[in-house]
Amino acid sequence: MTEDIDGQAKASGHEAELAKLRREVERLSLFHEVGKELAASLDVSRVLQTIMEKLSELLHPSSWSLLLLDERTDELQFEIAVGEGAGALRDVRIKRGVGIAGACAASSTPVVVKDAANDPRFDAAFDALTGIVTKTVVCVPIAGREKTHGVIELVNIPIGDRFELEELPLLVNLAEYAAIALDNAHYVARIHELTITDDATRLYNARHLAFVLDSEIYRASRYGYKLSLVFVDLDRFKEVNDRYGHQIGSKLLFRVAELLKGHIRLIDSAFRYGGDEFVLVFPQTSKLDALIAVRRLRELLKSRSFLAEDGIDHCLTASFGIASFPEDGTSREGLIAAADEAMYQAKGRDRDEIVLAGASSGARVE
């Protein structure tokens, strides 16, 4: 009899060891899959989706979410929501510090709630919205190198005695993987921004002009749209550098860039081409409509007093050349050359002029 009991105990202990080993293999496999995805893909959405799917397989919550922080509004929004009532959360936003998820984002520390109904941070409005009864909540922050990106929230998972010793560290580690993915996405976006942006003016640079103009010419050709390009050259800009120095000259370029960008449509694009030259691309715009827009910009430029904050009352004019697709050029190079030539004709006269490129009759001065 004693031998049978001992045998059963040994078998039970063996099964427990096997179960523990299987659990450890599952965890290692989880980290392997997530790490492999992180190393192989720059698609942050794909990495985050993998992380959340693996968490769901391991912990089996009734619902789980990944919320990202919108820095403009300081609100959490549901990037991924799966499970009961998930559809109702699509457009919900949570202020940082509000609710359990908001508290986690504000403190940037894990939050484990074993009895949601009696937790002062719990907001019952979410149960009313989703139709579920929240019993347990676990939130871990997605803490990047420089900021907290958001939180991972699991609802109604079993929270046993050893949860905080065994399962919570797993969640924290996976949240760190999510943070790495989001940090990487931020750095890649920043690198991309630096490659297409001019440092002095924060406008797009000439390299990006090539990409945008090729795209717009293709679109205009395919759908029969008009497309206009404007060259802008500041008049007597060298005198500003010579008189006030290059630092003031750079500030003037930045102010002009602000004016140009602030007074064109959302579908239009502004570029610093080089030196004191700018280019404006006006999609779906005829030469006549471009002329109307440029006349307005010219008057705005002339009426503005620049550099007043530096004790300098500087008025500025510019010379403009306008070319349109397809009459003045059917390629990027042709369109740029036509607008550039028109601008130089404006500059060669009295400056502060607008010249329209003309493929057959020559440039026409406005």
C-alpha positions as CSV (number, residue, x, y, z in Angstrom):
1,M,0.0,0.0,0.0
2,T,2.8,2.4,1.0
3,E,4.6,1.5,-2.2
4,D,1.5,2.4,-4.3
5,I,1.2,5.8,-2.6
6,D,4.9,6.4,-3.1
7,G,4.6,5.4,-6.7
8,Q,1.6,7.7,-7.3
9,A,3.5,10.6,-5.6
10,K,6.5,10.1,-7.8
11,A,4.3,9.9,-10.9
12,S,2.5,13.1,-9.9
13,G,5.8,14.8,-9.2
14,H,7.1,13.7,-12.6
15,E,4.0,15.0,-14.4
16,A,4.3,18.4,-12.5
17,E,8.0,18.6,-13.7
18,L,6.9,17.8,-17.3
19,A,4.2,20.4,-17.1
20,K,6.7,22.9,-15.8
21,L,9.2,22.0,-18.6
22,R,6.5,22.3,-21.2
23,R,5.6,25.8,-19.9
24,E,9.2,26.8,-20.0
25,V,9.5,25.5,-23.6
26,E,6.4,27.5,-24.5
27,R,7.9,30.7,-23.1
28,L,11.3,30.2,-24.9
29,S,9.4,29.5,-28.1
30,L,7.4,32.7,-27.6
31,F,10.5,34.8,-27.2
32,H,12.2,33.1,-30.1
33,E,9.3,33.9,-32.4
34,V,9.0,37.5,-31.3
35,G,12.7,38.0,-31.5
36,K,12.8,36.5,-35.0
37,E,10.0,38.8,-36.1
38,L,11.7,41.8,-34.6
39,A,15.0,41.1,-36.3
40,A,13.4,40.3,-39.7
41,S,10.8,43.1,-40.1
42,L,10.6,46.9,-39.9
43,D,6.8,46.6,-40.0
44,V,6.0,47.7,-36.5
45,S,2.3,46.6,-36.8
46,R,3.4,43.1,-37.8
47,V,5.7,42.8,-34.8
48,L,3.1,44.1,-32.3
49,Q,0.5,41.8,-33.7
50,T,2.9,38.8,-33.2
51,I,3.6,39.8,-29.6
52,M,-0.1,40.1,-28.8
53,E,-1.0,36.8,-30.5
54,K,1.7,35.0,-28.6
55,L,0.5,36.5,-25.3
56,S,-3.0,35.4,-26.0
57,E,-1.9,31.8,-26.7
58,L,0.0,31.6,-23.5
59,L,-2.3,33.4,-21.0
60,H,-5.8,33.0,-22.6
61,P,-7.4,36.4,-21.6
62,S,-11.0,36.9,-22.5
63,S,-9.9,40.1,-24.2
64,W,-6.6,41.9,-24.7
65,S,-5.5,45.2,-26.1
66,L,-2.5,47.2,-27.0
67,L,-2.9,50.9,-26.5
68,L,-0.6,53.6,-27.9
69,L,-0.1,57.1,-26.5
70,D,-1.0,60.0,-28.8
71,E,1.4,62.6,-27.7
72,R,-0.6,65.5,-29.3
73,T,-3.6,64.8,-27.0
74,D,-1.9,62.8,-24.2
75,E,-4.5,60.1,-24.7
76,L,-4.2,56.3,-25.1
77,Q,-5.9,54.9,-28.2
78,F,-6.6,51.2,-29.0
79,E,-4.1,50.1,-31.7
80,I,-5.1,46.4,-31.3
81,A,-8.1,45.1,-29.5
82,V,-9.2,41.5,-29.6
83,G,-11.8,39.4,-27.7
84,E,-15.2,40.2,-26.1
85,G,-16.4,43.7,-26.8
86,A,-13.3,44.6,-28.8
87,G,-15.3,46.2,-31.6
88,A,-16.7,48.8,-29.3
89,L,-13.3,50.1,-28.3
90,R,-12.2,51.1,-31.8
91,D,-12.7,54.9,-31.4
92,V,-12.3,55.1,-27.6
93,R,-9.6,57.3,-26.1
94,I,-8.3,57.3,-22.5
95,K,-6.5,60.2,-20.9
96,R,-3.2,59.4,-19.3
97,G,-3.8,58.8,-15.6
98,V,-7.5,57.8,-16.1
99,G,-8.6,54.2,-15.5
100,I,-6.3,51.3,-15.0
101,A,-4.6,51.5,-18.4
102,G,-4.2,55.3,-17.9
103,A,-2.7,54.8,-14.5
104,C,-0.2,52.3,-15.9
105,A,0.8,54.7,-18.6
106,A,1.2,57.6,-16.2
107,S,3.3,55.6,-13.7
108,S,5.1,53.5,-16.3
109,T,5.0,50.6,-13.9
110,P,3.0,47.3,-14.1
111,V,-0.5,47.2,-12.6
112,V,-2.1,44.0,-11.4
113,V,-5.8,44.2,-10.3
114,K,-7.3,41.0,-8.8
115,D,-10.7,42.5,-8.0
116,A,-11.5,45.2,-10.6
117,A,-14.9,46.1,-9.1
118,N,-13.3,47.2,-5.8
119,D,-10.3,49.0,-7.4
120,P,-10.7,52.8,-7.3
121,R,-9.0,53.2,-10.7
122,F,-11.5,50.9,-12.4
123,D,-13.9,52.7,-14.8
124,A,-17.2,50.7,-15.1
125,A,-18.1,52.6,-18.2
126,F,-15.9,50.2,-20.2
127,D,-18.0,47.2,-19.1
128,A,-21.1,49.0,-20.1
129,L,-19.6,49.8,-23.5
130,T,-18.2,46.3,-24.2
131,G,-20.9,44.2,-22.4
132,I,-18.3,42.1,-20.4
133,V,-17.8,41.9,-16.7
134,T,-14.2,42.7,-15.8
135,K,-12.9,40.7,-12.9
136,T,-9.1,40.9,-13.3
137,V,-6.9,43.4,-15.2
138,V,-3.2,43.3,-15.9
139,C,-1.4,46.2,-17.5
140,V,2.2,46.6,-18.3
141,P,3.8,49.7,-19.8
142,I,5.5,49.8,-23.2
143,A,8.5,51.8,-22.0
144,G,10.9,52.9,-24.7
145,R,14.3,54.5,-24.2
146,E,13.0,58.0,-24.1
147,K,9.3,57.7,-23.4
148,T,6.4,55.4,-22.6
149,H,4.8,54.4,-25.9
150,G,1.6,52.9,-24.4
151,V,0.4,49.8,-22.5
152,I,-0.5,46.2,-23.0
153,E,-3.8,45.3,-21.2
154,L,-5.1,41.8,-20.5
155,V,-8.6,41.4,-19.1
156,N,-9.9,38.4,-17.1
157,I,-6.8,36.2,-17.0
158,P,-6.2,33.8,-14.1
159,I,-4.1,35.4,-11.4
160,G,-2.8,32.7,-9.2
161,D,-0.4,32.9,-6.2
162,R,2.7,32.8,-8.4
163,F,1.5,35.1,-11.1
164,E,3.6,38.1,-10.2
165,L,6.7,35.8,-9.8
166,E,6.3,33.9,-13.1
167,E,3.8,35.4,-15.5
168,L,4.2,39.1,-14.9
169,P,7.9,39.1,-15.7
170,L,7.0,37.4,-19.0
171,L,4.5,40.2,-19.8
172,V,7.1,42.9,-18.9
173,N,9.7,41.3,-21.1
174,L,7.3,41.1,-24.1
175,A,6.3,44.7,-23.5
176,E,10.0,45.5,-23.8
177,Y,10.1,43.8,-27.2
178,A,7.1,46.0,-28.2
179,A,9.0,49.1,-27.0
180,I,12.0,48.1,-29.1
181,A,9.8,47.7,-32.2
182,L,8.3,51.2,-31.6
183,D,11.6,52.8,-30.9
184,N,13.0,51.3,-34.1
185,A,10.0,52.6,-36.0
186,H,10.5,56.0,-34.6
187,Y,14.2,56.0,-35.5
188,V,13.6,54.8,-39.0
189,A,10.9,57.5,-39.5
190,R,13.4,60.1,-38.2
191,I,16.1,58.9,-40.5
192,H,13.7,59.0,-43.4
193,E,12.6,62.5,-42.5
194,L,16.3,63.7,-42.3
195,T,17.0,62.3,-45.8
196,I,14.1,64.2,-47.4
197,T,14.1,67.4,-45.3
198,D,16.2,70.5,-45.6
199,D,17.9,71.4,-42.3
200,A,17.7,75.2,-42.6
201,T,14.1,75.5,-43.6
202,R,12.4,72.2,-42.6
203,L,10.9,72.1,-46.1
204,Y,11.4,69.1,-48.4
205,N,14.8,69.0,-50.1
206,A,15.7,68.7,-53.8
207,R,16.2,65.0,-53.5
208,H,12.6,64.5,-52.4
209,L,11.4,66.9,-55.2
210,A,12.5,64.3,-57.8
211,F,10.4,61.6,-56.1
212,V,7.3,63.8,-55.7
213,L,7.5,65.3,-59.2
214,D,7.8,61.9,-60.9
215,S,4.8,60.7,-58.9
216,E,2.7,63.8,-59.8
217,I,3.7,63.6,-63.5
218,Y,2.6,60.0,-63.6
219,R,-0.7,60.8,-61.9
220,A,-1.3,63.8,-64.2
221,S,-0.5,61.8,-67.3
222,R,-2.7,58.8,-66.2
223,Y,-5.8,60.8,-65.2
224,G,-5.5,63.9,-67.5
225,Y,-4.7,66.3,-64.7
226,K,-3.0,69.6,-65.0
227,L,0.2,70.1,-63.0
228,S,2.2,73.3,-62.4
229,L,5.7,73.9,-61.0
230,V,6.9,77.2,-59.7
231,F,10.5,78.3,-59.2
232,V,11.0,81.0,-56.6
233,D,14.3,82.9,-56.2
234,L,14.7,85.6,-53.5
235,D,15.9,88.9,-54.9
236,R,19.2,90.3,-53.6
237,F,19.5,87.7,-50.9
238,K,23.3,87.9,-51.0
239,E,23.0,91.5,-49.6
240,V,21.4,90.1,-46.5
241,N,24.2,87.7,-45.9
242,D,26.8,90.3,-46.6
243,R,25.2,92.9,-44.3
244,Y,23.9,90.8,-41.4
245,G,25.8,87.5,-41.6
246,H,24.9,84.0,-42.5
247,Q,23.0,83.3,-39.3
248,I,20.5,86.0,-40.1
249,G,20.4,84.9,-43.7
250,S,19.5,81.4,-42.5
251,K,16.7,82.8,-40.3
252,L,15.3,84.7,-43.2
253,L,15.2,81.6,-45.3
254,F,13.3,79.8,-42.5
255,R,10.8,82.7,-42.3
256,V,10.2,82.6,-46.1
257,A,9.8,78.8,-46.0
258,E,7.1,79.3,-43.2
259,L,5.3,81.8,-45.4
260,L,5.3,79.6,-48.5
261,K,4.3,76.4,-46.7
262,G,1.6,78.2,-44.7
263,H,-0.1,79.6,-47.8
264,I,-0.4,76.7,-50.1
265,R,-3.0,73.9,-50.1
266,L,-2.5,70.5,-48.3
267,I,-2.1,68.8,-51.7
268,D,0.7,71.2,-52.7
269,S,4.4,70.8,-51.8
270,A,7.1,73.2,-51.0
271,F,10.9,72.5,-51.4
272,R,14.1,74.2,-50.9
273,Y,16.0,73.7,-54.1
274,G,19.3,75.2,-53.0
275,G,20.7,78.5,-51.8
276,D,17.9,81.0,-51.9
277,E,15.8,79.1,-54.4
278,F,12.5,77.3,-53.6
279,V,10.2,75.2,-55.7
280,L,6.4,74.8,-55.3
281,V,4.5,71.9,-56.9
282,F,0.8,72.4,-57.5
283,P,-1.0,69.2,-58.5
284,Q,-4.3,69.5,-60.4
285,T,-3.5,73.1,-61.2
286,S,-3.4,74.8,-64.6
287,K,-0.9,77.6,-65.4
288,L,-3.6,80.2,-65.0
289,D,-4.6,78.9,-61.5
290,A,-0.9,78.7,-60.6
291,L,-0.5,82.3,-61.7
292,I,-3.3,83.4,-59.4
293,A,-1.7,81.5,-56.4
294,V,1.7,83.0,-57.2
295,R,0.4,86.5,-57.4
296,R,-1.0,86.1,-53.9
297,L,2.3,84.7,-52.6
298,R,4.2,87.6,-54.2
299,E,2.0,90.2,-52.5
300,L,2.3,88.4,-49.1
301,L,6.0,88.3,-49.5
302,K,6.2,92.0,-50.3
303,S,3.9,93.1,-47.5
304,R,5.8,91.2,-44.8
305,S,8.5,92.8,-42.6
306,F,11.0,90.1,-41.8
307,L,13.5,89.8,-38.9
308,A,11.7,92.4,-36.7
309,E,12.6,90.2,-33.7
310,D,16.3,90.9,-34.5
311,G,15.8,94.6,-34.7
312,I,15.9,94.5,-38.5
313,D,13.1,95.8,-40.7
314,H,13.8,93.9,-43.9
315,C,11.4,93.8,-46.8
316,L,11.8,91.2,-49.5
317,T,10.8,90.4,-53.1
318,A,11.3,87.4,-55.2
319,S,11.3,86.4,-58.9
320,F,8.9,83.6,-60.0
321,G,8.9,81.2,-63.0
322,I,5.9,79.0,-63.7
323,A,5.8,76.0,-66.0
324,S,3.0,73.5,-66.5
325,F,2.6,69.9,-67.6
326,P,2.2,68.9,-70.3
327,E,2.6,72.1,-72.4
328,D,6.0,73.1,-71.0
329,G,7.5,69.7,-70.3
330,T,6.4,66.1,-70.0
331,S,9.2,64.9,-67.8
332,R,10.6,66.0,-64.5
333,E,13.8,67.4,-66.1
334,G,11.8,69.2,-68.8
335,L,9.4,70.8,-66.3
336,I,12.1,71.9,-64.0
337,A,14.2,73.4,-66.8
338,A,11.2,75.3,-68.2
339,A,10.3,76.8,-64.8
340,D,14.0,77.6,-64.0
341,E,14.4,79.4,-67.3
342,A,11.3,81.4,-66.8
343,M,12.5,82.4,-63.3
344,Y,15.8,83.6,-64.7
345,Q,14.0,85.7,-67.3
346,A,12.1,87.3,-64.4
347,K,15.3,87.9,-62.5
348,G,17.0,89.3,-65.6
349,R,14.4,92.1,-66.0
350,D,13.5,94.1,-62.9
351,R,13.1,91.3,-60.4
352,D,9.9,91.0,-58.4
353,E,8.2,89.6,-61.5
354,I,6.4,86.5,-62.6
355,V,7.2,84.9,-65.9
356,L,5.2,82.1,-67.5
357,A,7.1,79.5,-69.5
358,G,6.0,79.2,-73.1
359,A,7.0,76.2,-75.2
360,S,6.4,77.8,-78.6
361,S,5.8,81.6,-78.2
362,G,8.5,82.2,-75.6
363,A,8.2,83.4,-72.1
364,R,5.4,85.7,-71.3
365,V,5.9,88.3,-68.5
366,E,3.2,89.0,-65.9
